[in-house]
Amino acid sequence: MAGSINRDVATNNDGDAKVTIKVDNGQDNASQLSTPSSPSASPSTSSSSSSSTLSYTLRLTLCASSIMGLFVVYGLLQERIMTTPYRRDATGKDIYFDDSTFIVLCNRLLACLIAVSVVLQKGSSLRNVAPLYTYGGISISNFLSSYCQYEALKYVNFPTQTLSKCVKMLPVMIVGSLISGKKYSAKDYITVICITAGCASFMLSGNILSHHSEDSPSSSSTPYGLFLMGGYTLLDGFTSTFQEMLFKGYTMSTFDQMIYVNGFSSLASIIVLMYNRSLLYTISFITSCPQLAVDILVLSICAALGQMVICYMIKEFGALIFSAVMVTRQVLSIVLSCVIYYHPTTNVQFASATLVVVLLYYKCSGDIRKHSTCHEK
C-alpha cells in the first residue's frame, strides 16, 4: 500500500503475504533507460536503446499483471475459504471452515520452502545472518497479524477488511517516528488522517457483516471483527518496522528473512494447532472437502509467488511504482468482491471508499514526484 513506500520493505502480504523487501538500488530504471540518444548516436545505439526501453516496459507490464492477478485471486479465495460453507451436517446446517491458524501455516510453510529452494538453486548458504532470536519477535507478530486478518473475515466483509488495512498507515508512521526516528511532513499526516476518516465513515454508514456472520448474527460480531482488524493493523506495523531495522542492522538478502521469519511463523502455527488439539480435525475436514484443499493450495501458491514477484518488482522498478500497482489491485479486489459475493454498499460507503482510493493515489503520485525531483537534483 501507499503507506509502505517510505520503507525498505514493502508488503503484506500482504496481500497480503507480508515480507519486508530490501531495495538494493534507489534509482528508478526508467530514468536510466529514458535518456534520449544524442544526434550523433549510431543506428545500432538507437536500436539498442529502443530495445532496452521495450524490455523495461514489457517487464514492468508483466510484473504489474502478475501482482494484480496473483493477489486478486488470493483475495477472492481468502474470502471464499472463510465465508463459504463447504459442507452440511446431518440436519442440513451449513458448516464453515474456521481454522485461520491452519491457513497461516500453509501460507508460511510454502513460502519458506520456496525461499529455501531458490537459495539452494543459487548455491548460497542457508545459514542465518542474524541471531535466531531476532527473527522470533518478528515471526510472532507476523503470525498474529495474519491470524487476525483471516479471522476478521468471519465477522466483517472483504471490502471492510481491505479498506481497514489503509488505517495501518497512521500507526506505521507513528511507530516509525518513535522507534526509527523518521520524519513526516504535516501534509503526510493530514492525508493519512483523512484516509483513516474515510475508512471509519465506510464502516459506520452501512452493513459490513460477512456472510458467515450474517448466518449467525450477534451484536458483538462487528465490534469483534473491527477489533481483529485493529490487532492486524498494530501488529503489521510492528512487523514492518522491525523487519526494516533488521535489514539495516545486518547485511542480509530478502530470502534470509523469508526463510527464517516464515519458518518460525510456521512453527508458531503448529504449536497453536497442537495446543488447541485442532490439527488432526482440520486435516480430516480438509481431506473430506477436496474443493477446500484445492482452494487452500492455490491461496498459498498465490501468496508465495506474489512475494517473489514483489521482491523482483521493487528491486527493478522501485517501491513507488509498486505502491501504485498495489492500490490498483486493492480497488479491483474490492469491486470483484462486491460483484461476486454480493456486498451491497450505501451511497455514503461508496463515497467514502472513493475518497480513500483518491487520497491513496494522491499520496502515491506525490511521493513519486518527490522521488523524481530528488533524483533529478
Secondary structure, DSSP 8 states (H G I E B T S, - for coil): -GGGTTSS----TTTT-------S--S-HHHHH-----TT--HHHHHHHHHHHHHHHHHHHHHHHHHHHHHHHHHHHHHHHHHS--EE-TT--EE----HHHHHHHHHHHHHHHHHHHHHHHT---S-SS-HHHHHHHHHHHHHHHHHHHHHTTTB-HHHHHHHGGGGHHHHHHHHHHHS-----HHHHHHHHHHHHHHHHHHHSS--B-HHHHHS--TTHHHHHHHHHHHHHHHHHHHHHHHHHHHHHS---HHHHHHHHHHHHHHHHHHHHHHTT-HHHHHHHHHT-HHHHHHHHHHHHHHHHHHHHHHHHHHHH-HHHHHHHHHHHHHHHHHHHHHHTT----HHHHHHHHHHHHHHHHHHHHHHHHHHHHHH-
